[in-house]
Amino acid sequence: MQWLLNHSMFLKNRLYIVGESYGGKLVPMVAMEILQGNEARLQPQMSFQGYIIGNGLTDSNIDFNARIPYAHRMALISDEYFESAKINCDGKYYNRDPNNLQCTYALQRIQKCLSHINQVQILDPKCGNRAPKPYDFGWDLTFSNDNSIDHLVLPTADQECHNQDYSASDVWANNQTIQKALYIRKGMTTRWRTCSDRISYNQNVESALEYHKILIKKGYHVLVFNGDHDMAAPYMGPLKWIHILNLTVDDDWRPWIVNGQVAGFVSCS
């Protein structure tokens, strides 16, 4: 807000809040703060229009519970493993009963199948050799970092890791000319990083559904989009929580055509 006060030439621009991943919770919360500020006539008044969320987390129970059905739908786990987890865990894979040993065993078998899959892009190589962390899938399970896994080591060129691509954003954001164009105060940061651990915060919001309900009822525009190869924030989560909002469907599920080709599928409410 202070930035807009210092650069008042942008105040009349239409404002959309955009975020992805965990930003799926932060975006509607920020949008709500702006809405409440506008309604209270606080300055600056912002021309807030709506928000956009890509591959976002909205409700921990819904999103994390969608990961196993997603893995089954993408043929990453067998019908047998999926049915065993579904029955023994009663469809609750996140915040499950820790005393349910049958559920724990079913999830362990699934985790073993998925431990070498790149969560955020299942078709990409999983770079590095690290053991899965307990929170990787919303399950409190740990496994040893065993190099003797059953797989073929093919004589191919080095795997392309997208982690290397992020270096371009580091170079761009740390360029003095770029920082000056973005009105970043000199000395504000010694070095910008793509991911920083310097910000300390607690993740204490389980669900952002109530924010969506209020903002949509107020008539703000909302775009939610998901790729179909993200297992960390699977598309099945938004499909479920959007259904829970019980919105009137104006445009049924249909192909989204770009240059004569199907680029995805869309539904509008």
C-alpha positions as CSV (number, residue, x, y, z in Angstrom):
1,M,0.0,0.0,0.0
2,Q,2.8,2.3,0.8
3,W,4.3,1.6,-2.6
4,L,1.1,2.8,-4.3
5,L,1.1,6.0,-2.2
6,N,4.7,6.6,-3.3
7,H,3.8,5.9,-6.9
8,S,0.3,7.4,-7.3
9,M,0.4,7.2,-11.1
10,F,-0.5,3.5,-10.7
11,L,-3.5,4.0,-8.4
12,K,-6.1,4.1,-11.1
13,N,-4.8,0.8,-12.7
14,R,-7.0,-2.2,-12.3
15,L,-5.6,-4.5,-9.6
16,Y,-5.5,-8.3,-9.7
17,I,-3.8,-10.3,-7.0
18,V,-2.0,-13.4,-8.4
19,G,-0.2,-16.3,-6.7
20,E,0.6,-20.0,-7.0
21,S,1.3,-23.0,-4.8
22,Y,0.9,-21.9,-1.1
23,G,-0.1,-18.6,-2.5
24,G,-3.5,-20.3,-3.0
25,K,-4.1,-19.5,0.6
26,L,-2.4,-16.1,0.7
27,V,-4.0,-14.6,-2.4
28,P,-7.6,-14.6,-1.1
29,M,-6.4,-13.4,2.3
30,V,-4.6,-10.4,0.8
31,A,-7.7,-9.8,-1.4
32,M,-9.9,-9.7,1.7
33,E,-7.6,-7.2,3.4
34,I,-7.8,-5.0,0.3
35,L,-11.6,-5.3,0.2
36,Q,-12.0,-4.4,3.9
37,G,-9.6,-1.5,3.5
38,N,-11.6,-0.2,0.5
39,E,-14.9,-0.6,2.4
40,A,-13.4,1.3,5.4
41,R,-12.3,4.1,3.1
42,L,-8.7,3.6,4.0
43,Q,-6.1,5.2,1.8
44,P,-5.0,4.4,-0.8
45,Q,-8.3,3.2,-2.4
46,M,-7.4,0.4,-4.8
47,S,-9.1,-0.5,-8.0
48,F,-9.3,-4.1,-7.0
49,Q,-11.0,-6.3,-9.6
50,G,-10.2,-9.9,-8.6
51,Y,-7.6,-12.6,-8.2
52,I,-5.9,-15.5,-10.0
53,I,-4.6,-18.7,-8.4
54,G,-2.4,-21.3,-10.3
55,N,-1.8,-24.8,-8.9
56,G,-2.7,-23.5,-5.5
57,L,-3.4,-25.0,-2.1
58,T,-6.7,-23.8,-0.7
59,D,-7.8,-26.4,1.9
60,S,-5.3,-28.7,3.4
61,N,-7.7,-31.6,4.0
62,I,-9.1,-31.4,0.5
63,D,-5.9,-30.8,-1.4
64,F,-3.7,-33.2,0.5
65,N,-6.4,-35.9,0.4
66,A,-6.5,-35.5,-3.4
67,R,-2.9,-36.6,-3.8
68,I,-3.5,-40.4,-3.6
69,P,-6.6,-40.4,-5.9
70,Y,-4.6,-38.3,-8.3
71,A,-1.6,-40.7,-8.2
72,H,-4.1,-43.6,-9.0
73,R,-5.7,-41.7,-11.8
74,M,-2.3,-41.0,-13.3
75,A,-1.4,-44.7,-13.1
76,L,1.4,-44.1,-10.6
77,I,0.0,-46.6,-8.1
78,S,-1.9,-49.8,-8.7
79,D,-5.6,-50.4,-8.3
80,E,-4.8,-52.8,-5.5
81,Y,-2.7,-50.2,-3.5
82,F,-5.3,-47.5,-4.1
83,E,-8.3,-49.6,-3.0
84,S,-6.3,-50.8,0.1
85,A,-5.6,-47.2,1.2
86,K,-9.1,-46.1,0.4
87,I,-10.7,-48.8,2.5
88,N,-8.2,-48.9,5.4
89,C,-7.9,-45.1,5.7
90,D,-11.6,-44.5,5.0
91,G,-10.5,-42.0,2.3
92,K,-8.7,-39.9,4.9
93,Y,-5.0,-39.9,4.0
94,Y,-4.2,-36.5,5.6
95,N,-4.7,-36.2,9.4
96,R,-5.4,-39.9,9.5
97,D,-5.7,-41.9,12.7
98,P,-2.1,-42.7,13.8
99,N,-3.3,-45.8,15.6
100,N,-4.7,-47.3,12.3
101,L,-1.8,-49.6,11.5
102,Q,-3.5,-51.0,8.3
103,C,-3.9,-47.5,7.0
104,T,-0.2,-46.7,7.8
105,Y,0.9,-49.8,6.0
106,A,-1.2,-49.0,3.0
107,L,0.3,-45.5,2.8
108,Q,3.8,-46.8,3.2
109,R,3.4,-49.0,0.2
110,I,2.1,-46.0,-1.8
111,Q,4.9,-43.7,-0.6
112,K,7.5,-46.3,-1.7
113,C,6.1,-46.2,-5.2
114,L,6.0,-42.4,-5.3
115,S,9.3,-41.6,-3.5
116,H,11.2,-41.2,-6.7
117,I,8.6,-39.1,-8.6
118,N,9.0,-35.4,-8.9
119,Q,5.9,-34.1,-7.0
120,V,5.5,-30.8,-8.8
121,Q,5.9,-32.2,-12.3
122,I,5.5,-36.0,-12.5
123,L,7.1,-36.2,-16.0
124,D,10.3,-34.4,-15.0
125,P,13.3,-36.1,-13.4
126,K,13.6,-35.9,-9.7
127,C,16.9,-34.1,-9.3
128,G,19.2,-34.9,-6.3
129,N,19.0,-38.0,-4.1
130,R,17.2,-37.1,-1.0
131,A,14.9,-39.0,1.3
132,P,11.3,-37.9,1.2
133,K,10.5,-35.5,4.0
134,P,7.6,-36.3,6.4
135,Y,5.5,-33.5,5.1
136,D,6.0,-34.2,1.4
137,F,2.6,-35.7,0.9
138,G,0.9,-34.6,4.1
139,W,1.7,-38.0,5.7
140,D,3.8,-38.4,8.8
141,L,6.0,-41.1,7.3
142,T,9.8,-41.3,6.9
143,F,12.0,-43.5,4.8
144,S,15.7,-44.2,4.6
145,N,17.8,-42.7,1.8
146,D,18.6,-46.1,0.2
147,N,20.7,-46.0,-2.9
148,S,20.0,-49.6,-3.8
149,I,16.6,-48.9,-5.3
150,D,15.3,-51.2,-8.0
151,H,15.7,-49.3,-11.3
152,L,17.8,-49.3,-14.4
153,V,20.6,-46.7,-14.7
154,L,20.5,-45.9,-18.4
155,P,23.6,-44.5,-20.1
156,T,22.1,-41.1,-21.0
157,A,23.2,-37.5,-20.9
158,D,22.9,-35.6,-17.6
159,Q,19.3,-35.1,-16.7
160,E,17.9,-31.7,-17.2
161,C,16.9,-30.2,-13.9
162,H,14.6,-27.2,-13.9
163,N,16.3,-26.0,-10.8
164,Q,19.0,-24.7,-13.0
165,D,16.5,-22.6,-15.0
166,Y,15.8,-20.5,-11.8
167,S,19.3,-19.0,-12.0
168,A,18.0,-16.7,-14.8
169,S,15.5,-15.0,-12.4
170,D,18.3,-14.5,-9.8
171,V,20.5,-12.8,-12.4
172,W,17.6,-10.6,-13.5
173,A,16.3,-9.6,-10.1
174,N,19.8,-8.8,-8.8
175,N,20.6,-6.5,-11.8
176,Q,20.9,-2.9,-10.5
177,T,19.1,-1.5,-13.6
178,I,16.2,-3.8,-13.0
179,Q,16.0,-3.0,-9.3
180,K,16.0,0.7,-10.1
181,A,13.2,0.3,-12.6
182,L,11.2,-1.6,-9.9
183,Y,11.8,1.3,-7.4
184,I,13.5,-1.1,-5.0
185,R,15.3,1.0,-2.3
186,K,19.0,0.7,-2.4
187,G,20.4,-1.4,0.5
188,M,16.9,-2.9,1.2
189,T,18.4,-6.4,0.4
190,T,21.9,-7.5,-0.2
191,R,20.9,-10.3,-2.6
192,W,17.5,-11.4,-3.9
193,R,16.8,-15.1,-4.0
194,T,14.1,-17.1,-5.7
195,C,13.3,-18.9,-2.4
196,S,14.3,-17.3,0.9
197,D,14.2,-18.7,4.4
198,R,14.6,-15.2,6.0
199,I,10.9,-14.7,6.4
200,S,9.6,-16.4,9.5
201,Y,5.9,-17.3,9.7
202,N,3.5,-20.0,10.9
203,Q,1.2,-21.9,8.6
204,N,-1.9,-21.7,10.7
205,V,-4.7,-21.4,8.1
206,E,-6.1,-24.8,7.2
207,S,-8.6,-23.5,4.7
208,A,-9.2,-20.4,2.6
209,L,-12.7,-21.4,1.5
210,E,-14.5,-18.8,3.5
211,Y,-12.5,-16.1,1.9
212,H,-13.5,-17.4,-1.6
213,K,-17.2,-17.4,-0.5
214,I,-17.2,-13.8,0.6
215,L,-15.1,-12.5,-2.4
216,I,-17.2,-14.3,-5.0
217,K,-20.4,-13.2,-3.4
218,K,-19.1,-9.6,-3.7
219,G,-18.8,-10.1,-7.4
220,Y,-15.0,-10.2,-7.9
221,H,-13.5,-12.0,-10.8
222,V,-11.7,-15.2,-9.9
223,L,-9.5,-17.4,-12.2
224,V,-8.4,-20.8,-10.8
225,F,-6.2,-22.9,-13.1
226,N,-4.2,-26.1,-12.6
227,G,-1.8,-28.2,-14.7
228,D,-2.5,-31.9,-14.8
229,H,1.0,-33.1,-13.9
230,D,1.3,-31.5,-10.5
231,M,0.9,-34.1,-7.7
232,A,1.8,-31.6,-4.9
233,A,-1.2,-29.5,-5.6
234,P,-3.3,-31.8,-7.8
235,Y,-6.2,-30.4,-10.0
236,M,-8.6,-32.8,-8.2
237,G,-8.5,-30.5,-5.1
238,P,-9.8,-27.4,-6.8
239,L,-12.5,-29.4,-8.6
240,K,-13.8,-30.6,-5.2
241,W,-13.7,-27.3,-3.3
242,I,-15.2,-25.3,-6.2
243,H,-18.0,-27.9,-6.2
244,I,-18.4,-27.3,-2.4
245,L,-19.0,-23.6,-3.1
246,N,-22.1,-24.6,-4.9
247,L,-21.8,-22.0,-7.6
248,T,-24.1,-21.6,-10.6
249,V,-22.4,-23.0,-13.7
250,D,-22.7,-20.7,-16.6
251,D,-20.5,-22.6,-19.0
252,D,-20.2,-26.4,-18.6
253,W,-16.9,-28.3,-18.8
254,R,-15.6,-28.0,-22.4
255,P,-12.3,-28.0,-24.3
256,W,-10.2,-24.9,-24.4
257,I,-9.0,-24.5,-27.9
258,V,-5.8,-22.6,-28.9
259,N,-4.8,-22.5,-32.6
260,G,-7.2,-25.3,-33.4
261,Q,-5.8,-27.6,-30.7
262,V,-7.1,-28.6,-27.3
263,A,-4.9,-26.8,-24.7
264,G,-6.9,-27.7,-21.7
265,F,-10.5,-27.8,-20.3
266,V,-12.5,-25.0,-18.8
267,S,-15.7,-24.4,-16.9
268,C,-17.2,-21.0,-15.9
269,S,-19.5,-20.0,-13.0
